């Protein structure tokens, strides 16, 4: 799990990494989109859930240890957002999770079924390459090099300042600016605490398959992860913009804003 704090807790552009805390875990604090993200914890859970939540003792652990390294002592009231995720680890049932490798593992059954387990989303391309290569070997197919190894992601460009909020759009930012040129009112920010503009919502609906307020605020822009309460305050405006684009009515707008608020409440403390 991770906590997000105001940038004042870690001024400058340098991250902190503590390889061994008092109980042997790793702690980091990284400047991230105008905030500071602090992590991480490692707690086994009995089953997977669609919306994992941070545990109270995990939050206490991060706050207690972050006090030793940040410019100011963070309190629970300072946390802008808290989020958690689940990851599969390949190991014996009695292994300590912090000691298990995060690498992926390929298994070929006697029937020829290829199974990939473990891994993490930041290595998804290599996981895909290894799996396809293994499947081709099992199937007796000709050996080929991976075409994705040097494939640039959509929007790739060298002409970008990574400190600018618009940099996340890459070359698409020019098309978003055209939307603002056609409708100048869409250039306004959706919340004073966050850099996101109405035009980005319109772009997400038209070109990035966003269909719910959660799609936009959680998965197209990072509002939910950067400041959960602010994202809830943005939700009605986002729902209105989406309703206009999708041809939805007032009832849909209200339901979307309400559903999003219920979700986002799990991302702040208190």
C-alpha positions as semicolon CSV with decimal commas, in nm:
position;residue;x (nm);y (nm);z (nm)
1;X;0,000;0,000;0,000
2;X;0,104;0,362;-0,049
3;X;0,035;0,698;0,109
4;X;0,031;1,024;-0,086
5;X;0,141;1,344;0,088
6;X;0,188;1,707;-0,007
7;X;0,520;1,783;-0,177
8;X;0,629;1,997;0,119
9;X;0,711;1,676;0,308
10;X;0,993;1,604;0,061
11;X;1,108;1,921;-0,118
12;X;1,332;1,888;-0,421
13;X;1,356;1,621;-0,688
14;X;1,540;1,351;-0,495
15;X;1,375;1,031;-0,376
16;X;1,453;0,847;-0,052
17;X;1,499;0,471;-0,033
18;X;1,556;0,293;0,298
19;X;1,654;-0,069;0,219
20;X;1,600;-0,205;0,569
21;X;1,353;-0,070;0,825
22;X;1,341;-0,199;1,182
23;X;1,152;-0,510;1,072
24;X;1,349;-0,565;0,750
25;X;1,108;-0,406;0,505
26;X;1,187;-0,146;0,239
27;X;1,065;0,213;0,267
28;X;1,066;0,475;-0,007
29;X;0,943;0,829;-0,059
30;X;0,931;0,948;-0,420
31;X;0,832;1,285;-0,574
32;X;0,534;1,203;-0,796
33;X;0,313;1,436;-1,000
34;X;0,352;1,725;-0,760
35;X;0,303;1,505;-0,453
36;X;0,510;1,255;-0,255
37;X;0,422;0,886;-0,261
38;X;0,540;0,684;0,040
39;X;0,551;0,305;0,043
40;X;0,536;0,024;0,077
41;X;0,401;-0,264;0,284
42;X;0,380;-0,636;0,233
43;X;0,093;-0,816;0,402
44;X;-0,041;-1,157;0,297
45;X;-0,420;-1,173;0,251
46;X;-0,636;-1,486;0,240
47;X;-0,822;-1,393;-0,078
48;X;-0,823;-1,143;-0,363
49;X;-1,070;-0,854;-0,380
50;X;-1,160;-0,611;-0,657
51;X;-1,103;-0,309;-0,432
52;X;-0,827;-0,392;-0,181
53;X;-0,798;-0,156;0,115
54;X;-0,499;-0,059;0,324
55;X;-0,496;-0,206;0,674
56;X;-0,472;0,017;0,982
57;X;-0,143;-0,134;1,098
58;X;0,007;-0,080;0,751
59;X;-0,087;0,288;0,761
60;X;0,059;0,322;1,110
61;X;0,380;0,150;0,996
62;X;0,435;0,390;0,706
63;X;0,355;0,703;0,906
64;X;0,578;0,594;1,196
65;X;0,876;0,526;0,973
66;X;0,823;0,822;0,739
67;X;0,859;1,058;1,036
68;X;1,228;0,962;1,057
69;X;1,311;1,069;0,703
70;X;1,076;1,342;0,578
71;X;1,112;1,716;0,629
72;X;0,800;1,729;0,844
73;X;0,628;1,466;1,056
74;X;0,320;1,341;0,865
75;X;-0,003;1,277;1,051
76;X;-0,301;1,077;0,933
77;X;-0,476;1,407;0,860
78;X;-0,198;1,496;0,614
79;X;-0,259;1,194;0,392
80;X;-0,414;1,305;0,062
81;X;-0,481;0,955;-0,062
82;X;-0,409;0,598;0,043
83;X;-0,427;0,306;-0,197
84;X;-0,344;-0,062;-0,194
85;X;-0,297;-0,337;-0,448
86;X;-0,252;-0,711;-0,463
87;X;0,027;-0,901;-0,631
88;X;0,070;-1,275;-0,686
89;X;0,389;-1,429;-0,549
90;X;0,523;-1,772;-0,636
91;X;0,653;-1,957;-0,332
92;X;0,573;-2,216;-0,068
93;X;0,277;-2,147;0,163
94;X;0,502;-2,100;0,465
95;X;0,738;-1,849;0,297
96;X;0,754;-1,491;0,423
97;X;0,611;-1,269;0,150
98;X;0,892;-1,014;0,177
99;X;1,146;-1,287;0,099
100;X;0,972;-1,420;-0,215
101;X;1,102;-1,308;-0,555
102;X;0,882;-1,069;-0,754
103;X;0,991;-1,238;-1,079
104;X;0,743;-1,428;-1,290
105;X;0,751;-1,804;-1,328
106;X;0,661;-2,014;-1,635
107;X;0,528;-2,366;-1,592
108;X;0,466;-2,618;-1,872
109;X;0,232;-2,903;-1,783
110;X;0,264;-3,256;-1,930
111;X;-0,026;-3,171;-2,163
112;X;0,165;-2,872;-2,299
113;X;-0,037;-2,606;-2,118
114;X;0,180;-2,298;-2,058
115;X;0,106;-2,112;-1,735
116;X;0,260;-1,785;-1,623
117;X;0,241;-1,688;-1,257
118;X;0,383;-1,416;-1,036
119;X;0,540;-1,110;-1,192
120;X;0,419;-0,752;-1,173
121;X;0,256;-0,504;-1,403
122;X;0,575;-0,304;-1,461
123;X;0,726;-0,609;-1,634
124;X;0,419;-0,703;-1,836
125;X;0,596;-0,676;-2,172
126;X;0,875;-0,915;-2,075
127;X;0,619;-1,150;-1,922
128;X;0,431;-1,155;-2,251
129;X;0,748;-1,212;-2,451
130;X;0,860;-1,502;-2,232
131;X;0,516;-1,663;-2,243
132;X;0,480;-1,642;-2,621
133;X;0,837;-1,767;-2,669
134;X;0,768;-2,066;-2,445
135;X;0,436;-2,140;-2,616
136;X;0,605;-2,128;-2,957
137;X;0,868;-2,373;-2,833
138;X;0,603;-2,612;-2,700
139;X;0,409;-2,584;-3,025
140;X;0,714;-2,643;-3,242
141;X;0,681;-2,305;-3,414
142;X;0,974;-2,121;-3,578
143;X;1,184;-1,909;-3,344
144;X;1,128;-1,534;-3,384
145;X;1,250;-1,226;-3,202
146;X;0,999;-1,019;-3,008
147;X;0,863;-0,722;-3,208
148;X;0,767;-0,538;-2,888
149;X;1,115;-0,503;-2,737
150;X;1,183;-0,173;-2,915
151;X;0,821;-0,076;-2,979
152;X;0,745;0,278;-2,865
153;X;0,427;0,341;-2,672
154;X;0,148;0,550;-2,821
155;X;0,223;0,919;-2,777
156;X;0,597;0,867;-2,739
157;X;0,810;1,179;-2,786
158;X;1,146;1,315;-2,675
159;X;1,012;1,670;-2,683
160;X;0,853;1,664;-2,340
161;X;0,920;1,803;-1,995
162;X;0,834;1,521;-1,750
163;X;0,768;1,774;-1,473
164;X;0,477;1,924;-1,668
165;X;0,133;1,770;-1,597
166;X;0,053;1,761;-1,970
167;X;0,353;1,536;-2,033
168;X;0,148;1,226;-1,951
169;X;-0,042;1,274;-2,279
170;X;0,269;1,272;-2,497
171;X;0,195;1,379;-2,853
172;X;-0,180;1,362;-2,786
173;X;-0,157;1,692;-2,601
174;X;-0,173;1,877;-2,934
175;X;-0,514;1,725;-3,005
176;X;-0,634;1,812;-2,655
177;X;-0,528;2,172;-2,714
178;X;-0,733;2,174;-3,034
179;X;-1,038;2,079;-2,827
180;X;-0,967;2,378;-2,604
181;X;-0,927;2,602;-2,907
182;X;-1,268;2,497;-3,036
183;X;-1,428;2,535;-2,693
184;X;-1,220;2,767;-2,472
185;X;-1,435;2,694;-2,165
186;X;-1,289;2,342;-2,162
187;X;-0,944;2,482;-2,083
188;X;-1,047;2,557;-1,724
189;X;-0,916;2,343;-1,439
190;X;-1,159;2,110;-1,269
191;X;-1,017;2,174;-0,919
192;X;-0,770;2,430;-0,781
193;X;-0,562;2,158;-0,611
194;X;-0,509;1,949;-0,924
195;X;-0,385;2,033;-1,276
196;X;-0,654;1,851;-1,474
197;X;-0,875;2,036;-1,720
198;X;-1,221;1,974;-1,864
199;X;-1,070;1,908;-2,208
200;X;-0,895;1,599;-2,072
201;X;-1,231;1,450;-1,974
202;X;-1,368;1,510;-2,323
203;X;-1,056;1,355;-2,475
204;X;-1,083;1,050;-2,246
205;X;-1,442;0,988;-2,357
206;X;-1,378;1,042;-2,727
207;X;-1,046;0,865;-2,767
208;X;-0,965;0,657;-2,455
209;X;-1,291;0,462;-2,408
210;X;-1,377;0,622;-2,073
211;X;-1,738;0,540;-1,987
212;X;-1,770;0,610;-1,614
213;X;-1,654;0,884;-1,379
214;X;-1,427;0,628;-1,215
215;X;-1,271;0,556;-1,555
216;X;-1,171;0,921;-1,585
217;X;-1,072;1,015;-1,230
218;X;-0,898;0,690;-1,144
219;X;-0,767;0,545;-1,469
220;X;-0,733;0,822;-1,730
221;X;-0,605;1,091;-1,498
222;X;-0,461;1,034;-1,150
223;X;-0,696;1,249;-0,943
224;X;-0,813;0,967;-0,714
225;X;-0,457;0,865;-0,629
226;X;-0,322;1,217;-0,586
227;X;-0,598;1,369;-0,372
228;X;-0,909;1,163;-0,308
229;X;-1,126;1,436;-0,154
230;X;-1,049;1,680;-0,434
231;X;-1,140;1,413;-0,689
232;X;-1,484;1,374;-0,527
233;X;-1,537;1,748;-0,555
234;X;-1,455;1,718;-0,927
235;X;-1,692;1,427;-0,983
236;X;-2,017;1,618;-1,059
237;X;-1,843;1,835;-1,320
238;X;-1,680;1,529;-1,475
239;X;-2,015;1,349;-1,484
240;X;-2,170;1,650;-1,656
241;X;-1,903;1,662;-1,924
242;X;-1,932;1,288;-1,983
243;X;-2,311;1,300;-2,000
244;X;-2,289;1,564;-2,271
245;X;-2,047;1,352;-2,473
246;X;-2,232;1,023;-2,422
247;X;-2,587;1,154;-2,450
248;X;-2,678;1,067;-2,092
249;X;-2,932;1,236;-1,868
250;X;-2,933;1,401;-1,526
251;X;-3,015;1,076;-1,345
252;X;-2,704;0,916;-1,492
253;X;-2,488;1,211;-1,386
254;X;-2,614;1,198;-1,028
255;X;-2,574;0,821;-1,004
256;X;-2,221;0,835;-1,140
257;X;-2,113;1,108;-0,897
258;X;-2,266;0,918;-0,604
259;X;-2,105;0,587;-0,701
260;X;-1,769;0,752;-0,740
261;X;-1,791;0,922;-0,400
262;X;-1,866;0,588;-0,235
263;X;-1,557;0,439;-0,400
264;X;-1,329;0,734;-0,322
265;X;-1,415;0,736;0,048
266;X;-1,195;0,429;0,079
267;X;-0,897;0,634;-0,039
268;X;-0,881;0,886;0,245
269;X;-0,834;0,854;0,619
270;X;-1,084;0,965;0,879
